[in-house]
Amino acid sequence: MIESYLEDGRQEIGGGVFGKSITDPCLGWEKIEALLLEMAELA
């Protein structure tokens, strides 16, 4: 499973980075966009 969020990675509660997960590490928007475009080319 791949999870996405606005920013890559994860942070501790109160880390202060808007758009970064506090639970599981996630792929940020730019990486998700590139992955989806690559998958579309292979389909």
KENUVEX-73265 format. One line per 3 residues: number of its first residue (from 0); for each residue z, y negated, x negated of N, C-alpha, C, O, CB. Coordinates in steps of 0.02 Angstrom, whole numbers, padded with zeros to 5 digits. Atoms other than C-alpha are relative to their C-alpha. Glycine has a CB too. Layout:
N
NUM> Z,Y,X,Z,Y,X,Z,Y,X,Z,Y,X,Z,Y,X; ...
This chain:
43
0> 00000,00058,-00042,00000,00000,00000,00000,-00062,-00045,00033,-00064,-00097,00061,00000,00048; 00002,00063,00036,-00039,-00175,-00060,00027,-00054,00047,00007,-00060,00104,-00073,-00018,-00023; -00027,00056,-00038,00061,-00324,-00001,-00025,-00065,-00030,-00032,-00071,-00091,00078,00002,00001
3> 00023,00065,00024,00001,-00502,-00012,00045,-00055,00026,00077,-00049,00078,-00073,-00013,00020; -00038,00060,-00018,00084,-00671,-00005,-00036,-00058,-00033,-00089,-00048,-00063,00075,00005,-00023; 00034,00058,00028,00039,-00846,-00061,00000,00000,-00076,-00050,-00018,-00107,00031,-00063,00025
6> -00008,00000,00073,00103,-00826,-00240,00012,00072,-00024,00040,00113,00012,00058,-00046,-00021; -00011,-00065,00030,00104,-00674,-00356,00074,00013,-00013,00113,-00033,-00025,-00039,00006,-00065; -00066,-00022,00022,00262,-00575,-00388,00053,-00004,00053,00040,-00005,00113,00020,-00040,-00058
9> -00059,00007,-00043,00436,-00589,-00316,00050,-00044,-00034,00046,-00057,-00094,00031,00070,00018; -00052,00042,00027,00587,-00698,-00339,00067,00019,00031,00069,00050,00084,-00015,-00075,00011; -00067,-00010,-00028,00774,-00688,-00312,00010,-00049,00058,-00022,-00101,00061,00055,-00009,-00054
12> -00017,00045,-00055,00845,-00765,-00154,00022,-00067,-00029,00065,-00069,-00073,00055,00030,00047; -00017,00067,00025,00856,-00952,-00182,-00039,-00020,-00061,-00023,-00070,-00093,00073,-00004,-00015; 00040,00015,00059,00725,-00948,-00320,-00037,-00066,00004,-00054,-00096,-00047,-00049,00054,-00011
15> 00030,00066,-00009,00645,-01102,-00246,-00075,-00005,-00005,-00102,-00060,-00007,00029,-00045,-00048; 00073,00003,00004,00461,-01053,-00258,-00027,00014,00070,-00022,00070,00096,-00028,00052,-00052; 00029,-00008,-00067,00374,-01082,-00091,-00058,00049,-00004,-00100,00044,-00048,-00023,-00068,00028
18> 00055,-00047,-00004,00259,-00939,-00044,00005,00060,-00046,-00044,00096,-00056,-00063,-00036,-00015; -00011,-00058,00042,00335,-00808,-00160,00051,00045,00034,00103,00022,00056,00024,-00021,-00072; -00042,-00049,-00034,00412,-00650,-00088,00069,00004,-00031,00078,-00005,-00091,-00033,00068,-00001
21> -00067,-00013,00024,00598,-00618,-00100,00017,00074,00009,00074,00094,-00004,00052,-00044,00036; -00013,-00072,-00010,00580,-00432,-00060,-00038,00040,-00051,-00010,00060,-00103,-00019,00022,00072; 00041,-00042,00044,00437,-00337,-00143,-00049,-00043,-00039,-00071,-00096,-00014,-00037,00053,00040
24> 00052,00036,00037,00316,-00394,-00279,-00065,00002,00040,-00084,00054,00067,-00011,00031,-00070; 00061,00005,-00039,00156,-00453,-00195,-00056,-00029,-00043,-00045,-00060,-00095,00011,-00045,00061; 00058,00033,00030,-00019,-00503,-00246,-00008,-00068,00032,00000,-00075,00092,-00065,00043,00008
27> 00012,00068,-00025,-00054,-00688,-00229,-00068,-00006,00032,-00110,00039,00027,00008,-00051,-00055; 00061,00011,-00037,-00195,-00761,-00127,-00063,00008,-00043,-00111,00039,-00021,00001,-00069,00031; 00060,-00003,00042,-00318,-00777,-00272,-00018,00072,-00017,-00076,00091,-00017,00010,-00040,-00064
30> 00014,-00071,00016,-00300,-00593,-00321,-00022,00039,00061,-00066,00082,00057,00063,00032,-00030; 00021,-00034,-00062,-00313,-00534,-00140,-00071,-00019,00017,-00111,00024,00037,00048,-00019,00058; 00068,00022,-00015,-00469,-00639,-00115,-00051,00037,-00044,-00102,00061,-00019,-00007,-00076,-00010
33> 00045,-00035,00046,-00551,-00563,-00270,-00005,00074,00018,-00059,00103,00016,00024,-00009,-00073; 00000,-00071,-00018,-00500,-00387,-00218,-00041,00013,00063,-00081,00060,00065,00072,00026,00011; 00039,-00009,-00062,-00572,-00407,-00042,-00075,-00010,-00012,-00115,00027,00016,00025,-00050,00053
36> 00070,00010,00015,-00735,-00476,-00110,-00030,00059,-00038,-00087,00079,-00025,-00009,-00064,-00040; 00023,-00059,00038,-00750,-00331,-00232,-00008,00061,00046,-00056,00098,00041,00049,00016,-00058; 00004,-00056,-00047,-00714,-00205,-00094,-00061,-00008,00046,-00094,00042,00063,00064,00005,00041
39> 00058,00012,-00044,-00847,-00286,00017,-00065,00017,-00035,-00112,00042,-00003,00000,-00073,00023; 00060,-00017,00037,-00976,-00266,-00120,-00011,00075,-00005,-00068,00098,-00007,00003,-00030,-00069; 00005,-00073,00006,-00938,-00080,-00134,-00015,00034,00066,-00036,00092,00067,00064,00027,-00029
42> 00010,-00031,-00066,-00951,-00050,00053,-00073,00004,00018,-00090,00029,00072,00037,-00038,00053
